Amino acid sequence: VQTTNMDAYEDFLEARGLVSQRTDFLRAFELLENATRMDPGFAEAWAMLAQAHALAFYYGAEDKADAVRAAEVNARHAISLNPNSAQAWSALGDAVRDQLRWNEAWDAYTKALELNPDNVETHSQFGQMLMRLGHMEEALKHTRRAAEIDPLSWVYQGIYGANLSMLGEQEAAWAAMQKANEVSGNPRSVMTRIQLRMALEEGNRALADEIIEDFAENPDMTDPTD
């Protein structure tokens, strides 16, 4: 991370933690806008701002059209400052993927992984794109790698579990989901929806009712359901 401004760096670190946990995106925007204002050449802060926008609409924090537009603009700016920023290329992949520009997204994710083969967010997001496109086995290489790189992230464990479920590997899928639940604390709405679908596909109505009841009693209010 290249900045000599410690205040900008501290804001960046706090924002990165919020984005990683998928919580309080509005606070993350504020911190990253402060960081880029204090150091306009701070490429990684621009890249993280792009990443925050790319993810925010999935959690009800931003309109999709506005989010993907802001993500692409900020990612391209970060790349102009540092063409070797894996995070910037990864965020660009997210932005163009969600505009259904699949080939551009593929190239951006590939570039990000060339620059940093262990970029956890790239593996997870690239895997999710491959899942959308029906390339489940190829996706699994990335979703599994993300879960390995950061085993204490409910996000990456949950996506890995969803990928396993789509491949029919239900026992392993439920194990990953259980791990996601353990590290997340309270049930997360996005994971609740995935687990509910898994239970219903298995015809297990009792488990589905249990999942709904558990979320109703212990919701994570920082994870919007919209």
DOPASE-492001 format. One record per residue: residue number from 1; residue in one letter; x, y, z of N, C-alpha, C in turn. Coordinates in nm, 2 decimals, always signed. Example, Ala and Ser with C-alpha at 12.3 -4.5 7.8 and 13.67 -1.06 7.14 Angstrom:
% residues 2
R,1,A,+1.32,-0.57,+0.78,+1.23,-0.45,+0.78,+1.32,-0.33,+0.78
R,2,S,+1.28,-0.22,+0.71,+1.37,-0.11,+0.71,+1.29,+0.00,+0.79
This chain:
% residues 226
R,1,V,+0.09,-0.12,+0.00,+0.00,+0.00,+0.00,+0.09,+0.12,+0.00
R,2,Q,+0.08,+0.21,-0.10,+0.17,+0.32,-0.12,+0.11,+0.45,-0.08
R,3,T,+0.13,+0.50,+0.04,+0.10,+0.63,+0.09,+0.19,+0.67,+0.20
R,4,T,+0.22,+0.79,+0.21,+0.30,+0.84,+0.33,+0.21,+0.91,+0.43
R,5,N,+0.08,+0.92,+0.40,-0.01,+0.99,+0.48,-0.07,+0.89,+0.58
R,6,M,-0.03,+0.90,+0.70,-0.08,+0.79,+0.80,-0.23,+0.81,+0.83
R,7,D,-0.28,+0.93,+0.83,-0.43,+0.94,+0.85,-0.50,+0.88,+0.73
R,8,A,-0.46,+0.90,+0.61,-0.52,+0.83,+0.50,-0.51,+0.68,+0.51
R,9,Y,-0.39,+0.63,+0.55,-0.37,+0.49,+0.57,-0.46,+0.43,+0.67
R,10,E,-0.48,+0.50,+0.78,-0.57,+0.45,+0.89,-0.71,+0.44,+0.84
R,11,D,-0.76,+0.54,+0.77,-0.89,+0.54,+0.72,-0.91,+0.42,+0.62
R,12,F,-0.81,+0.40,+0.54,-0.81,+0.29,+0.44,-0.82,+0.16,+0.51
R,13,L,-0.74,+0.14,+0.62,-0.75,+0.01,+0.69,-0.88,-0.01,+0.76
R,14,E,-0.94,+0.09,+0.82,-1.07,+0.07,+0.88,-1.18,+0.04,+0.77
R,15,A,-1.17,+0.11,+0.66,-1.27,+0.08,+0.55,-1.25,-0.06,+0.49
R,16,R,-1.13,-0.10,+0.48,-1.10,-0.23,+0.43,-1.16,-0.34,+0.52
R,17,G,-1.16,-0.32,+0.65,-1.22,-0.41,+0.74,-1.37,-0.42,+0.72
R,18,L,-1.43,-0.30,+0.71,-1.58,-0.30,+0.69,-1.62,-0.36,+0.56
R,19,V,-1.55,-0.34,+0.45,-1.58,-0.40,+0.33,-1.56,-0.55,+0.33
R,20,S,-1.46,-0.59,+0.39,-1.43,-0.74,+0.41,-1.54,-0.81,+0.48
R,21,Q,-1.60,-0.74,+0.58,-1.71,-0.80,+0.66,-1.85,-0.77,+0.60
R,22,R,-1.85,-0.69,+0.49,-1.97,-0.66,+0.43,-2.07,-0.58,+0.52
R,23,T,-2.01,-0.48,+0.59,-2.09,-0.41,+0.68,-2.06,-0.26,+0.68
R,24,D,-2.17,-0.18,+0.70,-2.15,-0.03,+0.71,-2.08,+0.03,+0.59
R,25,F,-2.14,+0.00,+0.47,-2.07,+0.05,+0.35,-2.07,+0.21,+0.34
R,26,L,-2.17,+0.27,+0.40,-2.17,+0.42,+0.40,-2.05,+0.47,+0.48
R,27,R,-2.02,+0.41,+0.59,-1.90,+0.45,+0.67,-1.77,+0.42,+0.58
R,28,A,-1.77,+0.31,+0.51,-1.66,+0.28,+0.43,-1.64,+0.38,+0.32
R,29,F,-1.75,+0.42,+0.26,-1.74,+0.53,+0.15,-1.68,+0.65,+0.21
R,30,E,-1.73,+0.69,+0.33,-1.68,+0.81,+0.39,-1.53,+0.81,+0.42
R,31,L,-1.49,+0.70,+0.48,-1.35,+0.68,+0.51,-1.26,+0.68,+0.38
R,32,L,-1.30,+0.62,+0.28,-1.22,+0.61,+0.16,-1.22,+0.74,+0.08
R,33,E,-1.33,+0.81,+0.09,-1.33,+0.94,+0.02,-1.24,+1.04,+0.10
R,34,N,-1.23,+1.02,+0.23,-1.14,+1.10,+0.31,-1.00,+1.07,+0.27
R,35,A,-0.97,+0.94,+0.26,-0.83,+0.89,+0.23,-0.79,+0.94,+0.10
R,36,T,-0.88,+0.94,+0.00,-0.84,+0.98,-0.14,-0.83,+1.13,-0.14
R,37,R,-0.90,+1.20,-0.06,-0.89,+1.35,-0.05,-0.76,+1.39,+0.01
R,38,M,-0.72,+1.31,+0.12,-0.59,+1.35,+0.18,-0.47,+1.31,+0.10
R,39,D,-0.48,+1.20,+0.02,-0.37,+1.16,-0.07,-0.43,+1.12,-0.20
R,40,P,-0.45,+1.21,-0.30,-0.51,+1.18,-0.43,-0.44,+1.08,-0.51
R,41,G,-0.31,+1.05,-0.47,-0.23,+0.95,-0.55,-0.24,+0.81,-0.48
R,42,F,-0.32,+0.79,-0.38,-0.33,+0.67,-0.30,-0.41,+0.57,-0.38
R,43,A,-0.34,+0.49,-0.47,-0.41,+0.41,-0.57,-0.50,+0.30,-0.50
R,44,E,-0.44,+0.24,-0.39,-0.52,+0.13,-0.32,-0.64,+0.18,-0.25
R,45,A,-0.65,+0.31,-0.21,-0.77,+0.36,-0.15,-0.87,+0.38,-0.26
R,46,W,-0.83,+0.43,-0.38,-0.93,+0.44,-0.49,-0.98,+0.30,-0.53
R,47,A,-0.89,+0.20,-0.53,-0.93,+0.06,-0.56,-1.03,+0.01,-0.46
R,48,M,-1.00,+0.03,-0.33,-1.09,-0.01,-0.23,-1.23,+0.06,-0.24
R,49,L,-1.23,+0.19,-0.28,-1.35,+0.26,-0.30,-1.43,+0.20,-0.41
R,50,A,-1.36,+0.16,-0.52,-1.43,+0.09,-0.63,-1.49,-0.04,-0.58
R,51,Q,-1.41,-0.12,-0.50,-1.46,-0.25,-0.45,-1.58,-0.23,-0.36
R,52,A,-1.58,-0.12,-0.28,-1.69,-0.10,-0.19,-1.82,-0.07,-0.27
R,53,H,-1.81,+0.01,-0.38,-1.92,+0.04,-0.46,-1.97,-0.09,-0.53
R,54,A,-1.87,-0.17,-0.58,-1.91,-0.29,-0.65,-1.99,-0.39,-0.56
R,55,L,-1.97,-0.38,-0.43,-2.04,-0.48,-0.34,-2.16,-0.42,-0.28
R,56,A,-2.16,-0.29,-0.27,-2.27,-0.22,-0.18,-2.41,-0.25,-0.22
R,57,F,-2.44,-0.26,-0.35,-2.58,-0.28,-0.39,-2.63,-0.42,-0.36
R,58,Y,-2.54,-0.51,-0.34,-2.58,-0.65,-0.31,-2.63,-0.65,-0.16
R,59,Y,-2.60,-0.55,-0.08,-2.63,-0.54,+0.06,-2.73,-0.43,+0.09
R,60,G,-2.79,-0.38,-0.02,-2.89,-0.28,+0.00,-2.84,-0.14,+0.03
R,61,A,-2.71,-0.11,+0.01,-2.65,+0.01,+0.05,-2.64,+0.11,-0.07
R,62,E,-2.68,+0.07,-0.19,-2.66,+0.16,-0.30,-2.74,+0.11,-0.42
R,63,D,-2.79,+0.20,-0.51,-2.86,+0.16,-0.63,-2.76,+0.09,-0.72
R,64,K,-2.80,-0.01,-0.79,-2.71,-0.09,-0.87,-2.65,-0.01,-0.98
R,65,A,-2.73,+0.07,-1.06,-2.67,+0.15,-1.17,-2.57,+0.24,-1.12
R,66,D,-2.60,+0.31,-1.01,-2.50,+0.41,-0.95,-2.38,+0.33,-0.90
R,67,A,-2.40,+0.22,-0.84,-2.29,+0.15,-0.78,-2.19,+0.10,-0.89
R,68,V,-2.24,+0.03,-0.99,-2.14,-0.02,-1.09,-2.08,+0.09,-1.17
R,69,R,-2.15,+0.20,-1.19,-2.08,+0.31,-1.26,-1.97,+0.37,-1.17
R,70,A,-1.99,+0.39,-1.04,-1.89,+0.44,-0.95,-1.78,+0.34,-0.94
R,71,A,-1.81,+0.22,-0.93,-1.70,+0.11,-0.92,-1.61,+0.12,-1.04
R,72,E,-1.67,+0.13,-1.16,-1.58,+0.13,-1.28,-1.50,+0.25,-1.29
R,73,V,-1.56,+0.37,-1.26,-1.48,+0.49,-1.27,-1.37,+0.49,-1.17
R,74,N,-1.39,+0.45,-1.05,-1.29,+0.45,-0.94,-1.18,+0.35,-0.97
R,75,A,-1.22,+0.23,-1.02,-1.12,+0.13,-1.05,-1.03,+0.17,-1.16
R,76,R,-1.09,+0.23,-1.27,-1.00,+0.28,-1.38,-0.91,+0.39,-1.33
R,77,H,-0.96,+0.47,-1.24,-0.87,+0.58,-1.19,-0.75,+0.51,-1.11
R,78,A,-0.79,+0.41,-1.03,-0.68,+0.34,-0.95,-0.58,+0.28,-1.04
R,79,I,-0.62,+0.22,-1.15,-0.53,+0.16,-1.25,-0.45,+0.26,-1.32
R,80,S,-0.50,+0.38,-1.34,-0.42,+0.49,-1.40,-0.31,+0.53,-1.31
R,81,L,-0.33,+0.52,-1.18,-0.23,+0.56,-1.08,-0.13,+0.45,-1.06
R,82,N,-0.18,+0.33,-1.06,-0.10,+0.21,-1.04,-0.15,+0.09,-1.12
R,83,P,-0.09,+0.07,-1.24,-0.14,-0.03,-1.33,-0.11,-0.17,-1.27
R,84,N,-0.03,-0.18,-1.17,+0.00,-0.31,-1.11,-0.08,-0.34,-0.98
R,85,S,-0.19,-0.26,-0.96,-0.28,-0.29,-0.84,-0.37,-0.40,-0.87
R,86,A,-0.35,-0.51,-0.81,-0.44,-0.63,-0.82,-0.58,-0.59,-0.78
R,87,Q,-0.59,-0.52,-0.67,-0.72,-0.48,-0.61,-0.80,-0.40,-0.71
R,88,A,-0.73,-0.31,-0.78,-0.80,-0.22,-0.88,-0.85,-0.31,-1.00
R,89,W,-0.77,-0.40,-1.05,-0.82,-0.49,-1.16,-0.93,-0.58,-1.11
R,90,S,-0.92,-0.62,-0.99,-1.03,-0.71,-0.94,-1.16,-0.63,-0.93
R,91,A,-1.15,-0.51,-0.88,-1.28,-0.42,-0.87,-1.33,-0.39,-1.00
R,92,L,-1.24,-0.37,-1.10,-1.29,-0.34,-1.24,-1.36,-0.47,-1.29
R,93,G,-1.31,-0.59,-1.26,-1.38,-0.71,-1.29,-1.52,-0.71,-1.24
R,94,D,-1.53,-0.68,-1.11,-1.67,-0.68,-1.05,-1.76,-0.58,-1.13
R,95,A,-1.71,-0.46,-1.16,-1.79,-0.36,-1.22,-1.84,-0.40,-1.36
R,96,V,-1.75,-0.45,-1.44,-1.79,-0.48,-1.57,-1.87,-0.62,-1.57
R,97,R,-1.84,-0.71,-1.48,-1.92,-0.83,-1.47,-2.07,-0.80,-1.45
R,98,D,-2.09,-0.70,-1.36,-2.23,-0.67,-1.32,-2.30,-0.58,-1.43
R,99,Q,-2.22,-0.55,-1.54,-2.28,-0.49,-1.66,-2.29,-0.60,-1.77
R,100,L,-2.27,-0.72,-1.73,-2.27,-0.84,-1.82,-2.17,-0.83,-1.93
R,101,R,-2.06,-0.76,-1.90,-1.95,-0.76,-2.00,-1.85,-0.87,-1.96
R,102,W,-1.89,-0.99,-1.99,-1.82,-1.11,-1.94,-1.67,-1.12,-1.98
R,103,N,-1.65,-1.09,-2.11,-1.51,-1.11,-2.15,-1.41,-1.01,-2.09
R,104,E,-1.46,-0.88,-2.07,-1.38,-0.78,-2.00,-1.36,-0.82,-1.86
R,105,A,-1.46,-0.87,-1.79,-1.45,-0.92,-1.65,-1.35,-1.03,-1.64
R,106,W,-1.36,-1.12,-1.73,-1.26,-1.24,-1.73,-1.12,-1.19,-1.74
R,107,D,-1.10,-1.10,-1.83,-0.96,-1.04,-1.85,-0.91,-0.97,-1.73
R,108,A,-1.01,-0.89,-1.67,-0.97,-0.81,-1.55,-0.93,-0.90,-1.43
R,109,Y,-1.02,-1.01,-1.41,-0.99,-1.10,-1.30,-0.86,-1.17,-1.32
R,110,T,-0.84,-1.21,-1.45,-0.71,-1.29,-1.48,-0.59,-1.20,-1.46
R,111,K,-0.60,-1.07,-1.49,-0.49,-0.98,-1.47,-0.47,-0.96,-1.32
R,112,A,-0.58,-0.95,-1.24,-0.56,-0.93,-1.10,-0.49,-1.05,-1.04
R,113,L,-0.52,-1.17,-1.08,-0.46,-1.29,-1.03,-0.32,-1.31,-1.08
R,114,E,-0.28,-1.26,-1.19,-0.14,-1.26,-1.24,-0.06,-1.17,-1.15
R,115,L,-0.12,-1.06,-1.11,-0.05,-0.96,-1.02,-0.04,-1.01,-0.88
R,116,N,-0.15,-1.08,-0.83,-0.15,-1.13,-0.69,-0.23,-1.26,-0.69
R,117,P,-0.16,-1.38,-0.71,-0.23,-1.50,-0.71,-0.31,-1.54,-0.59
R,118,D,-0.29,-1.47,-0.48,-0.36,-1.49,-0.35,-0.46,-1.38,-0.31
R,119,N,-0.50,-1.30,-0.41,-0.60,-1.20,-0.38,-0.74,-1.27,-0.36
R,120,V,-0.77,-1.27,-0.23,-0.89,-1.35,-0.19,-1.02,-1.30,-0.25
R,121,E,-1.03,-1.17,-0.26,-1.16,-1.11,-0.32,-1.17,-1.15,-0.47
R,122,T,-1.06,-1.15,-0.54,-1.06,-1.19,-0.68,-1.11,-1.33,-0.70
R,123,H,-1.05,-1.42,-0.62,-1.09,-1.56,-0.63,-1.24,-1.57,-0.60
R,124,S,-1.29,-1.51,-0.50,-1.43,-1.52,-0.47,-1.52,-1.46,-0.57
R,125,Q,-1.49,-1.34,-0.62,-1.57,-1.28,-0.72,-1.56,-1.35,-0.86
R,126,F,-1.44,-1.39,-0.90,-1.43,-1.46,-1.02,-1.51,-1.59,-1.01
R,127,G,-1.50,-1.66,-0.90,-1.57,-1.78,-0.88,-1.72,-1.76,-0.89
R,128,Q,-1.77,-1.65,-0.84,-1.91,-1.62,-0.85,-1.96,-1.59,-0.99
R,129,M,-1.87,-1.53,-1.07,-1.90,-1.51,-1.21,-1.91,-1.64,-1.28
R,130,L,-1.81,-1.73,-1.26,-1.81,-1.86,-1.32,-1.94,-1.94,-1.28
R,131,M,-1.98,-1.92,-1.16,-2.10,-1.99,-1.12,-2.22,-1.94,-1.20
R,132,R,-2.23,-1.81,-1.22,-2.34,-1.75,-1.30,-2.34,-1.81,-1.44
R,133,L,-2.22,-1.83,-1.49,-2.21,-1.87,-1.63,-2.22,-2.02,-1.64
R,134,G,-2.24,-2.09,-1.53,-2.26,-2.24,-1.53,-2.13,-2.32,-1.53
R,135,H,-2.01,-2.26,-1.51,-1.89,-2.33,-1.50,-1.85,-2.37,-1.36
R,136,M,-1.93,-2.46,-1.30,-1.93,-2.49,-1.16,-1.79,-2.55,-1.12
R,137,E,-1.74,-2.64,-1.19,-1.61,-2.70,-1.15,-1.50,-2.60,-1.15
R,138,E,-1.49,-2.51,-1.26,-1.39,-2.41,-1.27,-1.41,-2.31,-1.15
R,139,A,-1.54,-2.28,-1.12,-1.57,-2.18,-1.02,-1.52,-2.24,-0.88
R,140,L,-1.53,-2.37,-0.86,-1.49,-2.43,-0.74,-1.34,-2.41,-0.70
R,141,K,-1.26,-2.40,-0.81,-1.12,-2.38,-0.78,-1.10,-2.25,-0.72
R,142,H,-1.18,-2.15,-0.75,-1.16,-2.01,-0.70,-1.23,-2.00,-0.57
R,143,T,-1.36,-2.05,-0.56,-1.43,-2.03,-0.43,-1.36,-2.11,-0.32
R,144,R,-1.31,-2.22,-0.35,-1.24,-2.30,-0.25,-1.11,-2.23,-0.21
R,145,R,-1.04,-2.17,-0.31,-0.91,-2.10,-0.28,-0.94,-1.98,-0.19
R,146,A,-1.05,-1.91,-0.21,-1.08,-1.80,-0.13,-1.11,-1.84,+0.02
R,147,A,-1.18,-1.95,+0.03,-1.21,-2.01,+0.16,-1.08,-2.05,+0.23
R,148,E,-0.98,-2.10,+0.16,-0.86,-2.14,+0.21,-0.77,-2.02,+0.26
R,149,I,-0.77,-1.92,+0.17,-0.69,-1.80,+0.21,-0.74,-1.73,+0.33
R,150,D,-0.87,-1.72,+0.34,-0.93,-1.65,+0.46,-1.04,-1.74,+0.52
R,151,P,-0.99,-1.84,+0.60,-1.09,-1.94,+0.66,-1.18,-1.87,+0.77
R,152,L,-1.15,-1.75,+0.81,-1.23,-1.69,+0.91,-1.33,-1.59,+0.86
R,153,S,-1.35,-1.59,+0.73,-1.45,-1.50,+0.66,-1.58,-1.58,+0.63
R,154,W,-1.69,-1.53,+0.69,-1.81,-1.60,+0.66,-1.85,-1.58,+0.52
R,155,V,-1.81,-1.47,+0.45,-1.84,-1.45,+0.31,-1.78,-1.56,+0.23
R,156,Y,-1.65,-1.58,+0.24,-1.59,-1.68,+0.15,-1.63,-1.82,+0.18
R,157,Q,-1.65,-1.85,+0.31,-1.70,-1.99,+0.34,-1.84,-2.01,+0.28
R,158,G,-1.92,-1.91,+0.29,-2.06,-1.92,+0.24,-2.07,-1.94,+0.09
R,159,I,-1.99,-1.86,+0.02,-1.99,-1.87,-0.13,-1.93,-2.01,-0.17
R,160,Y,-1.83,-2.05,-0.10,-1.78,-2.19,-0.13,-1.88,-2.29,-0.10
R,161,G,-1.96,-2.28,+0.01,-2.07,-2.38,+0.03,-2.17,-2.37,-0.07
R,162,A,-2.21,-2.26,-0.12,-2.31,-2.25,-0.23,-2.26,-2.31,-0.35
R,163,N,-2.13,-2.30,-0.38,-2.08,-2.36,-0.50,-2.08,-2.51,-0.49
R,164,L,-2.04,-2.56,-0.37,-2.05,-2.71,-0.35,-2.19,-2.76,-0.37
R,165,S,-2.29,-2.69,-0.31,-2.43,-2.73,-0.32,-2.47,-2.74,-0.47
R,166,M,-2.43,-2.64,-0.55,-2.47,-2.64,-0.69,-2.40,-2.76,-0.77
R,167,L,-2.30,-2.82,-0.71,-2.23,-2.93,-0.77,-2.29,-3.06,-0.71
R,168,G,-2.39,-3.05,-0.62,-2.45,-3.17,-0.56,-2.37,-3.23,-0.44
R,169,E,-2.27,-3.16,-0.40,-2.19,-3.21,-0.29,-2.24,-3.15,-0.16
R,170,Q,-2.36,-3.21,-0.12,-2.44,-3.15,-0.01,-2.37,-3.16,+0.13
R,171,E,-2.31,-3.27,+0.16,-2.24,-3.29,+0.29,-2.13,-3.18,+0.31
R,172,A,-2.05,-3.17,+0.20,-1.94,-3.07,+0.21,-2.00,-2.93,+0.21
R,173,A,-2.11,-2.91,+0.14,-2.17,-2.77,+0.13,-2.22,-2.73,+0.27
R,174,W,-2.29,-2.83,+0.34,-2.34,-2.79,+0.47,-2.23,-2.77,+0.57
R,175,A,-2.12,-2.84,+0.56,-2.01,-2.82,+0.65,-1.95,-2.68,+0.63
R,176,A,-1.94,-2.64,+0.50,-1.89,-2.50,+0.48,-1.99,-2.40,+0.53
R,177,M,-2.12,-2.42,+0.51,-2.22,-2.33,+0.57,-2.22,-2.32,+0.72
R,178,Q,-2.19,-2.44,+0.78,-2.18,-2.44,+0.93,-2.06,-2.36,+0.97
R,179,K,-1.95,-2.37,+0.90,-1.84,-2.29,+0.93,-1.87,-2.14,+0.91
R,180,A,-1.94,-2.10,+0.80,-1.97,-1.97,+0.78,-2.06,-1.91,+0.89
R,181,N,-2.15,-1.99,+0.94,-2.24,-1.95,+1.05,-2.16,-1.93,+1.18
R,182,E,-2.06,-2.02,+1.20,-1.98,-2.01,+1.33,-1.90,-1.88,+1.33
R,183,V,-1.84,-1.85,+1.22,-1.75,-1.73,+1.22,-1.82,-1.60,+1.20
R,184,S,-1.95,-1.60,+1.16,-2.03,-1.48,+1.14,-2.09,-1.43,+1.26
R,185,G,-2.11,-1.52,+1.36,-2.19,-1.48,+1.48,-2.34,-1.50,+1.45
R,186,N,-2.41,-1.38,+1.43,-2.55,-1.39,+1.40,-2.57,-1.43,+1.25
R,187,P,-2.69,-1.50,+1.22,-2.72,-1.54,+1.09,-2.72,-1.42,+0.99
R,188,R,-2.66,-1.43,+0.88,-2.66,-1.33,+0.77,-2.77,-1.36,+0.67
R,189,S,-2.84,-1.25,+0.63,-2.95,-1.27,+0.54,-2.91,-1.34,+0.41
R,190,V,-2.79,-1.30,+0.35,-2.75,-1.36,+0.23,-2.72,-1.51,+0.24
R,191,M,-2.66,-1.55,+0.35,-2.63,-1.69,+0.38,-2.76,-1.76,+0.41
R,192,T,-2.85,-1.69,+0.48,-2.98,-1.76,+0.52,-3.06,-1.79,+0.39
R,193,R,-3.05,-1.70,+0.29,-3.13,-1.73,+0.17,-3.07,-1.86,+0.10
R,194,I,-2.93,-1.86,+0.10,-2.87,-1.98,+0.03,-2.90,-2.11,+0.10
R,195,Q,-2.89,-2.11,+0.24,-2.92,-2.23,+0.32,-3.06,-2.27,+0.31
R,196,L,-3.15,-2.17,+0.30,-3.29,-2.20,+0.28,-3.32,-2.27,+0.15
R,197,R,-3.26,-2.22,+0.05,-3.27,-2.28,-0.09,-3.22,-2.43,-0.08
R,198,M,-3.10,-2.45,-0.02,-3.05,-2.58,-0.01,-3.14,-2.68,+0.06
R,199,A,-3.20,-2.63,+0.17,-3.29,-2.71,+0.25,-3.41,-2.75,+0.17
R,200,L,-3.47,-2.65,+0.10,-3.59,-2.68,+0.02,-3.56,-2.77,-0.09
R,201,E,-3.44,-2.75,-0.16,-3.41,-2.84,-0.27,-3.39,-2.98,-0.22
R,202,E,-3.35,-3.00,-0.10,-3.34,-3.14,-0.04,-3.48,-3.19,+0.01
R,203,G,-3.58,-3.10,+0.01,-3.71,-3.14,+0.06,-3.72,-3.15,+0.21
R,204,N,-3.63,-3.08,+0.27,-3.62,-3.08,+0.42,-3.69,-2.96,+0.48
R,205,R,-3.82,-2.97,+0.49,-3.90,-2.85,+0.53,-3.87,-2.82,+0.68
R,206,A,-3.85,-2.92,+0.76,-3.82,-2.89,+0.90,-3.69,-2.81,+0.92
R,207,L,-3.59,-2.84,+0.84,-3.47,-2.76,+0.84,-3.49,-2.62,+0.79
R,208,A,-3.57,-2.61,+0.69,-3.60,-2.48,+0.63,-3.67,-2.39,+0.74
R,209,D,-3.76,-2.45,+0.81,-3.83,-2.38,+0.92,-3.74,-2.34,+1.03
R,210,E,-3.64,-2.42,+1.06,-3.54,-2.40,+1.16,-3.45,-2.28,+1.12
R,211,I,-3.41,-2.28,+0.99,-3.32,-2.17,+0.94,-3.40,-2.04,+0.95
R,212,I,-3.52,-2.04,+0.91,-3.60,-1.91,+0.92,-3.62,-1.86,+1.06
R,213,E,-3.65,-1.96,+1.15,-3.67,-1.92,+1.29,-3.54,-1.87,+1.35
R,214,D,-3.43,-1.93,+1.32,-3.30,-1.89,+1.37,-3.27,-1.74,+1.33
R,215,F,-3.29,-1.71,+1.20,-3.27,-1.58,+1.15,-3.36,-1.48,+1.21
R,216,A,-3.49,-1.51,+1.23,-3.58,-1.42,+1.29,-3.55,-1.39,+1.43
R,217,E,-3.49,-1.48,+1.50,-3.45,-1.46,+1.65,-3.32,-1.39,+1.66
R,218,N,-3.23,-1.41,+1.56,-3.09,-1.36,+1.58,-3.04,-1.29,+1.45
R,219,P,-3.12,-1.19,+1.40,-3.08,-1.13,+1.27,-2.95,-1.04,+1.29
R,220,D,-2.87,-1.04,+1.19,-2.76,-0.94,+1.19,-2.81,-0.82,+1.12
R,221,M,-2.84,-0.71,+1.20,-2.90,-0.59,+1.14,-2.81,-0.51,+1.05
R,222,T,-2.68,-0.55,+1.05,-2.59,-0.48,+0.96,-2.59,-0.54,+0.82
R,223,D,-2.66,-0.64,+0.80,-2.67,-0.71,+0.67,-2.81,-0.70,+0.61
R,224,P,-2.84,-0.59,+0.54,-2.97,-0.57,+0.49,-3.02,-0.68,+0.40
R,225,T,-3.16,-0.69,+0.40,-3.22,-0.80,+0.32,-3.27,-0.75,+0.19
R,226,D,-3.26,-0.62,+0.16,-3.32,-0.57,+0.04,-3.22,-0.60,-0.08
